[in-house]
Amino acid sequence: MSRQRISRAQRRRVAATAGNRCAYCHTTERIIGPFLEIDHIIPEAAGGTTIDHNLTLACPLCNSHKSALIHALDPETGNLAPLFHPNEQIWREHFGWLESGAIITGKTPIGRATVAALDMNHPDAVATRRLWITVGWHPPAEDEIGTL
């Protein structure tokens, strides 16, 4: 299968839909610069296409762990769950923040499976978020903060 090229206009649309942040961990592009990548939510290897609805922004850490995954184990139940689909699901329904935004927690099987599979609380990511919090860069203002 040949990869379809993503035009600048399509990247701008995808970035706007994602709020210019990683659709998974919510790291904003303004913090890490132009390093957010286009992710095929359903990978091309699994039949996903290069249409706006199947594309989102992902930081390199989330995108490298997601790779071609579309399902992962929910660590709480041990059952297979679909990964979060940012263009069909609402982030705050599946995820929340602990420690003022340093740690991402999964509220649902989808959220927990996504947090685990994408290693969203890698120690380096948590340490970096803690630094961003101290200067007021994180978490994005519209995200809910608090414990479950």
N, C-alpha and C positions, 0 to 999 in steps of 0.2 A: 504494500500500500504506500503510495507516495504522500508525503506530508504537504498539506495545503499551506500556502503562505498567508501570514496574517498581516494585513495592510495597516498602515499607521492609523487610518480612520477607524478600522475595526478595533485596534488596540485602545484607542481613545474611548470608544464606546464601552468596551469591556472594563476599562479602568474606572470609568464613571459609574457603571453599574456596581462595581465592587467598592465604591467609595474611596478609590485610590489607596486601598490597603489590602493586605493579604486576606482573602476571604475566609481563611481558616483561623489564624492566630490573631488577626486584626492589627498586625504591625502596619503602620502607615508608611506610604511611600515617601512622605516628607522627612521621615526619620532616617531611613536607610538609603534614600536617594533613588536613582533609577534602576534599582536592582530587583524589583518585583518582576516575576516571570509570568507569562501566559500559561495557564494550566488547562488542559482538556479535562473537564470534570469526569466525563466518561472517556477514558483514554482511547486514542485511535486504535490501539491494539485490541481493544474490546468493542470496536465498532463505533466509537464516538466520532463525531464530525466536527469540522472547524466552523461551526455556526455560533453566533453570539451566545445563545442559550447554553451551549456546552463549554463556554470559555469563562475563565475568571482569572483574577490575579492571585499569585501565591508567592510568598517569600521563598528564597532558595532552600531554607531548612524544611519548611512544610512540603514544598514541591519535591525535594529529593527523597523524602520519606514516603510521600504518596505514590510516586512513580506510576505504576499501572494498576494500583489497587482501586477497587470499587467497594469492597467489603473488608471488614476486619472483626476480630473478636472483641466483644464487650468484656472488659476485664472483671466486671462485677458479676455477670451471669455466665460467662464462658460461651455464650451464643454468638453466632455470626450476625453482624449487623451491617447495614449499608453505611458507607461513609457519608458525611454531611454533603448535601448538594446546595451550594450557596445561591443558586438561581431559582431554587424551588422551596427552600426552607429558610426560616428566620433564625439567625445566629443566636439571639438571646433565649430562644426556646430550647436550644440544645446545649448551650454553654453559659458559663458564668465566670466571674473573677473571684479569686481569693487573695488575701494579702494586698488589698488596695489595687489589684490589677497585675500582680506579679505572676500569679498562677492561674491557669485556665482549668476549669473543672467541667466535666461532662454532666449534664442534667438528665440525659436520656441515653438509651443504648447507642443511638447514633452519635451523640456527643462523646460518650465515654470511649467508644471504638475509634472515633476520629482522633481524640486527644492521644490515645495510646499509639495508634498506628503511625501518626505523624510526629510522634515524640515532641508534642507541643510544649511540654514542660522540661525539656532538656535543661540540665543545670546551667549551661551557658546562656540559653534563652531567658531563663528566669533571672539570672544575675543581670543581664542586659536590661530586662524590663524594670528591675528594681532601680537601676541607674536612671532610666527614662522617667520613672515616676518621680524621682527626687527633683527633676528639673521641669516637671509638669507636661511632659510630652506623651505620656501614656497613663492609662488606656484612653482610647478615643472617647470624647465626651458623651456620645450617645449610647455607649455600652453601659449595661447595668453593673454596678459594683456591689459586692457583698457576699456573704456566705449563704449557703443553701439551708 
